[in-house]
Amino acid sequence: MTSRLDLRGLKCPLPVLHTRKALRGLAPGAVLVVTCTDPMTAIDIPHLLHESGDALEAEERQGDLLVFTIRRGASGSP
């Protein structure tokens, strides 16, 4: 099952904070698709995932939107 998180219009650090909270609520292996408009998320979300042990499966730009596909890691931080 894929969860979606629409964070359009939010500015740093809110997209990362909401993403972290959403990931904590997911089971290992679950997928989260995050949509953002803040250009800083292109740096911040991959950094968060590096620290948490979750995997960035895809990152794409759709105009002003950044869309991240994230898989919850087996050993992601609680």
KOLNUNU-786678 format. One record per residue: chain; residue in three letters; x, y, z of N, C-alpha, C, CB in turn; residue number from 1. Coordinates in pm, 1 decimal. Glycine has a CB too. Layout:
A,ALA,X,Y,Z,X,Y,Z,X,Y,Z,X,Y,Z,NUM .
...
END
This chain:
A,MET,84.0,-118.2,0.0,0.0,0.0,0.0,88.5,124.6,0.0,-95.6,-0.2,121.9,1 .
A,THR,46.3,225.6,-72.9,120.9,350.4,-82.6,45.3,461.1,-11.0,145.8,388.3,-230.0,2 .
A,SER,116.6,530.8,76.1,60.1,648.3,143.4,108.3,772.2,70.2,100.6,653.1,295.0,3 .
A,ARG,28.9,877.8,76.3,64.8,1002.6,10.1,63.0,1116.0,111.6,-31.5,1032.6,-107.5,4 .
A,LEU,156.5,1208.6,92.8,169.4,1323.0,181.7,184.8,1447.5,94.4,291.0,1306.2,280.3,5 .
A,ASP,86.1,1536.4,99.8,86.7,1658.5,19.1,135.0,1773.7,106.4,-55.3,1688.6,-40.0,6 .
A,LEU,256.3,1819.6,79.5,317.3,1926.0,159.0,339.2,2052.5,77.2,449.6,1878.8,217.1,7 .
A,ARG,260.3,2068.7,-28.2,271.7,2188.2,-112.0,245.7,2313.3,-29.4,173.6,2181.2,-230.6,8 .
A,GLY,331.0,2414.3,-50.0,315.1,2542.1,18.5,388.8,2552.8,150.4,172.1,2567.3,41.9,9 .
A,LEU,435.6,2441.6,205.6,508.6,2446.0,332.5,655.0,2476.3,307.2,493.9,2313.0,409.2,10 .
A,LYS,714.9,2552.9,397.2,855.4,2591.7,386.3,938.3,2519.9,491.6,871.2,2744.0,400.8,11 .
A,CYS,1066.6,2510.9,464.7,1164.2,2448.6,553.4,1149.4,2506.2,694.4,1308.7,2469.9,500.2,12 .
A,PRO,1148.2,2423.5,796.6,1174.6,2279.5,801.5,1048.9,2192.7,800.9,1254.5,2248.2,923.5,13 .
A,LEU,932.1,2251.2,778.6,807.5,2176.0,793.3,796.5,2051.9,703.2,692.6,2266.7,765.1,14 .
A,PRO,835.8,2056.5,575.9,823.4,1934.4,495.9,901.2,1815.4,553.8,871.0,1961.3,355.3,15 .
A,VAL,1021.1,1842.3,603.9,1101.3,1733.5,661.6,1038.0,1682.5,790.8,1245.8,1780.9,688.5,16 .
A,LEU,988.4,1772.5,873.0,926.3,1731.0,998.9,802.2,1646.4,973.8,890.0,1853.3,1083.4,17 .
A,HIS,719.3,1686.6,878.0,599.3,1609.1,845.7,635.9,1474.0,783.5,508.8,1688.5,750.0,18 .
A,THR,738.7,1472.6,701.0,782.7,1347.1,639.0,833.0,1251.3,745.1,892.6,1373.0,534.2,19 .
A,ARG,914.0,1300.7,836.7,966.2,1215.1,944.7,851.8,1154.9,1026.2,1060.4,1295.8,1037.3,20 .
A,LYS,754.4,1237.1,1060.7,640.6,1189.1,1139.6,561.4,1084.1,1062.5,548.9,1306.1,1178.7,21 .
A,ALA,538.2,1107.3,933.7,462.9,1011.2,852.2,537.8,879.1,841.3,436.3,1068.3,712.0,22 .
A,LEU,668.6,884.6,823.5,747.1,761.3,812.1,743.1,680.4,941.1,892.0,793.8,775.8,23 .
A,ARG,744.1,747.3,1052.4,739.5,676.3,1181.7,612.3,594.0,1196.6,749.8,775.8,1297.5,24 .
A,GLY,504.9,637.1,1130.5,378.1,566.4,1140.5,362.3,452.7,1040.6,266.7,662.6,1122.7,25 .
A,LEU,462.6,430.3,956.1,452.5,326.8,853.8,526.9,199.8,894.1,506.5,378.6,721.6,26 .
A,ALA,476.5,88.6,844.8,543.1,-40.1,866.7,665.5,-49.6,775.7,445.3,-159.0,840.3,27 .
A,PRO,766.2,-127.4,815.2,881.5,-148.3,727.8,837.9,-199.0,590.3,979.7,-247.4,791.9,28 .
A,GLY,897.3,-141.2,486.3,864.8,-179.7,349.8,753.1,-98.4,286.9,828.0,-322.3,346.8,29 .
A,ALA,679.5,-22.5,366.7,570.4,59.4,313.4,627.7,174.8,231.3,480.8,113.5,428.3,30 .
A,VAL,547.8,224.5,138.0,591.4,332.4,49.1,514.7,460.5,82.6,570.2,293.3,-100.5,31 .
A,LEU,589.1,571.1,83.4,532.8,703.3,106.5,571.0,791.7,-10.6,582.4,763.8,241.4,32 .
A,VAL,472.1,855.0,-72.5,496.5,950.7,-180.6,471.7,1090.1,-124.2,404.5,922.0,-306.2,33 .
A,VAL,575.8,1173.0,-127.2,570.8,1307.3,-70.5,577.7,1409.0,-183.5,686.3,1329.6,31.3,34 .
A,THR,484.0,1503.0,-184.0,480.6,1609.7,-283.9,506.5,1742.6,-213.6,343.4,1612.1,-359.9,35 .
A,CYS,608.3,1816.6,-261.4,649.9,1942.9,-199.2,668.8,2050.4,-305.3,780.4,1924.0,-118.8,36 .
A,THR,668.7,2176.0,-260.5,701.9,2287.0,-349.1,826.9,2361.6,-302.8,584.7,2383.1,-358.0,37 .
A,ASP,872.6,2338.6,-181.2,991.5,2406.9,-130.2,1116.1,2345.5,-194.3,999.0,2397.4,25.6,38 .
A,PRO,1194.1,2424.6,-269.6,1312.1,2368.3,-337.2,1416.6,2310.4,-241.7,1376.7,2474.5,-421.6,39 .
A,MET,1416.9,2353.5,-116.6,1513.2,2300.7,-18.6,1489.0,2153.6,13.1,1506.7,2382.0,109.9,40 .
A,THR,1368.8,2103.2,-14.2,1342.4,1962.3,14.3,1427.7,1870.6,-72.3,1195.1,1930.9,-6.9,41 .
A,ALA,1476.8,1919.0,-186.6,1565.2,1839.0,-271.5,1694.2,1802.9,-198.5,1597.5,1914.5,-400.9,42 .
A,ILE,1730.0,1882.4,-99.9,1847.4,1855.2,-16.8,1805.3,1790.8,114.2,1926.4,1984.8,10.4,43 .
A,ASP,1701.5,1845.9,176.3,1663.0,1806.9,311.8,1605.8,1665.8,321.9,1563.0,1904.0,364.7,44 .
A,ILE,1520.5,1627.0,229.2,1458.2,1493.9,240.7,1560.1,1382.5,218.1,1342.8,1480.0,140.0,45 .
A,PRO,1645.9,1388.4,115.1,1748.7,1283.8,104.3,1838.5,1277.0,228.6,1834.6,1308.1,-19.7,46 .
A,HIS,1869.7,1393.3,286.8,1951.3,1394.5,408.9,1878.1,1324.5,523.7,1986.7,1539.8,448.8,47 .
A,LEU,1750.1,1353.4,539.9,1668.8,1286.6,642.1,1672.4,1135.0,623.4,1523.1,1337.3,637.1,48 .
A,LEU,1655.4,1089.7,500.1,1650.1,946.2,472.8,1784.8,879.8,497.5,1605.6,921.3,329.3,49 .
A,HIS,1892.5,950.2,467.8,2025.9,897.2,496.3,2041.8,872.7,646.3,2135.3,994.2,445.6,50 .
A,GLU,1991.4,964.8,726.3,2000.9,952.1,872.4,1906.8,846.1,927.5,1971.1,1085.3,938.4,51 .
A,SER,1788.2,832.1,868.0,1685.8,743.8,924.1,1698.0,598.8,877.1,1549.3,796.1,888.4,52 .
A,GLY,1769.6,575.6,767.3,1781.2,440.1,715.3,1668.8,402.8,619.3,1784.1,342.7,828.9,53 .
A,ASP,1585.6,499.3,583.0,1480.0,475.3,485.3,1538.3,500.0,345.8,1354.9,567.3,512.4,54 .
A,ALA,1470.8,450.7,242.0,1527.2,454.7,107.0,1450.2,548.6,14.8,1529.2,315.4,47.4,55 .
A,LEU,1524.3,631.7,-56.3,1466.4,717.1,-158.7,1464.2,635.9,-287.7,1547.3,851.8,-175.7,56 .
A,GLU,1345.4,593.9,-329.8,1332.5,511.5,-449.7,1325.5,595.8,-575.9,1209.6,423.8,-439.9,57 .
A,ALA,1268.9,716.6,-566.2,1260.5,804.5,-682.9,1243.8,948.1,-637.1,1143.6,763.3,-775.3,58 .
A,GLU,1297.2,1037.5,-718.2,1280.1,1180.8,-696.5,1257.9,1242.1,-833.5,1404.5,1245.5,-622.6,59 .
A,GLU,1150.4,1316.6,-848.6,1125.0,1378.3,-977.5,1068.2,1517.8,-961.0,1030.5,1292.9,-1059.5,60 .
A,ARG,1090.9,1597.9,-1063.4,1034.0,1733.1,-1068.9,921.4,1732.1,-1169.5,1141.8,1840.1,-1106.8,61 .
A,GLN,811.3,1793.6,-1129.2,696.0,1812.1,-1217.5,661.2,1960.7,-1211.3,572.2,1720.2,-1174.9,62 .
A,GLY,727.1,2039.4,-1294.6,710.9,2184.0,-1286.7,771.2,2234.2,-1157.0,562.0,2224.1,-1296.9,63 .
A,ASP,690.2,2300.5,-1075.0,736.4,2350.4,-945.3,729.4,2245.4,-836.0,655.2,2470.3,-904.4,64 .
A,LEU,675.4,2129.0,-866.8,660.0,2024.0,-765.8,781.4,1933.0,-761.1,535.0,1941.7,-793.4,65 .
A,LEU,814.4,1892.2,-641.3,912.8,1786.9,-618.3,835.6,1668.5,-561.7,1029.3,1833.8,-520.5,66 .
A,VAL,855.6,1552.1,-620.9,784.8,1432.6,-576.4,888.6,1328.1,-536.7,688.8,1378.0,-688.0,67 .
A,PHE,879.9,1282.6,-411.8,972.5,1184.0,-357.8,896.5,1054.6,-330.9,1040.9,1236.3,-228.1,68 .
A,THR,951.2,944.1,-376.3,895.8,812.8,-344.6,993.6,747.7,-246.6,874.2,723.7,-475.4,69 .
A,ILE,942.9,717.5,-127.8,1027.1,672.2,-16.8,977.7,535.5,30.3,1025.7,775.4,101.0,70 .
A,ARG,1071.4,443.2,53.1,1035.0,314.0,111.6,1087.9,310.7,254.6,1092.4,194.2,27.0,71 .
A,ARG,997.8,279.6,345.5,1032.6,269.8,487.6,1130.6,156.1,506.7,906.2,248.5,575.3,72 .
A,GLY,1242.3,184.2,570.3,1345.2,83.9,593.2,1307.3,-11.0,705.3,1476.9,150.5,624.6,73 .
A,ALA,1367.0,-127.6,700.9,1343.1,-227.5,805.6,1395.4,-180.2,939.6,1408.1,-360.5,768.7,74 .
A,SER,1502.3,-100.3,934.5,1560.9,-52.2,1059.4,1550.9,99.8,1070.4,1707.1,-96.0,1069.8,75 .
A,GLY,1447.9,157.8,1007.2,1427.6,302.9,1015.0,1416.3,346.8,1159.2,1302.2,345.1,937.0,76 .
A,SER,1458.3,467.9,1186.4,1455.1,517.1,1325.0,1310.6,531.4,1371.4,1529.7,653.4,1337.6,77 .
A,PRO,1282.9,503.1,1496.1,1146.1,511.5,1548.7,1094.3,652.3,1556.4,1139.1,449.8,1684.1,78 .
END
